[in-house]
Amino acid sequence: MEAVILFDFGGTLDWPCHWLDRFLAHSGAAGLEVDRATLDHAFKAATAFGYRTADRMRELNLEATVRYHLHYQLAVLRERDDRMRAAIDKHGAGHLEAVIGASFVSESRAGLAASRTLLERLAERYRLGVVSNFYGNLDRILAECGLLPLLAFVADSSRLGIFKPDPRIFTTALNALGARPASTMMVGDSLSKDCAPARALGMRTAWLRHRIPGPDASPQAETVVDFTIDRLAELQHLKWIEG
């Protein structure tokens, strides 16, 4: 049976950094001063809104998806307190949405282009798939960036009604691919959503580490991670299948 590699999407294939941290960086570059905890609240609210309104997002491309997410983030931030409202109104919500969105999408496209080159090489040796918490339009975005033809299966949580870390989203992918857990590796940037549930099912795991782990992350990594990588390109050199 052919070996399989499954990938997370956001923070893994599109660019090696979590969307929250990327939005934080691009917001700061656009002149919007917001701390990570405050943006995290807005980010989570926008993500939940996206899941609830996935039917509206079905045909959105990457740029429209990012703008949709940003529009709600800024609305939540603006309602948070007078300081955030004043900061957003100073620049204009529409201007911030356009500027932050453009730089975020440009960075994503660069990351996806690099991933496409890597996946073209990996596809010569493995069957590839994606398992992602997304908004029902992941196949649309993967097609846009040229990755979809390289993938044997795409598990989009909003299409399936199952969200990581629920193990059923992984078993759905395994069943669709006719893959055994022991001959499958899950690659992602989240210990709790990618590595832990995949390892519990008997899959091998590769954690794409974005930063030096905090004091509570290292013990968890030791129990759920087979390989720790700092760049996706390292996957080409991992020896994880016998023979």
Sequence and secondary structure as in RCSB ss.txt:
>XXXX:A:sequence
MEAVILFDFGGTLDWPCHWLDRFLAHSGAAGLEVDRATLDHAFKAATAFGYRTADRMRELNLEATVRYHLHYQLA
VLRERDDRMRAAIDKHGAGHLEAVIGASFVSESRAGLAASRTLLERLAERYRLGVVSNFYGNLDRILAECGLLPL
LAFVADSSRLGIFKPDPRIFTTALNALGARPASTMMVGDSLSKDCAPARALGMRTAWLRHRIPGPDASPQAETVV
DFTIDRLAELQHLKWIEG
>XXXX:A:secstr
   EEEE  TTTTS SS HHHHHHHHHHHTT    HHHHHHHHHHHHHHHHHTHHHHTT  HHHHHHHHHHHHHH
HHHTT HHHHHHHHHH HHHHHHHHHHHHHHHHHHHHHHHHHHHHHHTTTSEEEEEE   S HHHHHHHTT GGG
 SEEEEHHHHT  TT HHHHHHHHHHHT  GGGEEEEES IIIIIHHHHHTT EEEEE  S   TTHHHHHHHH 
SEEESSGGGGGG   S  
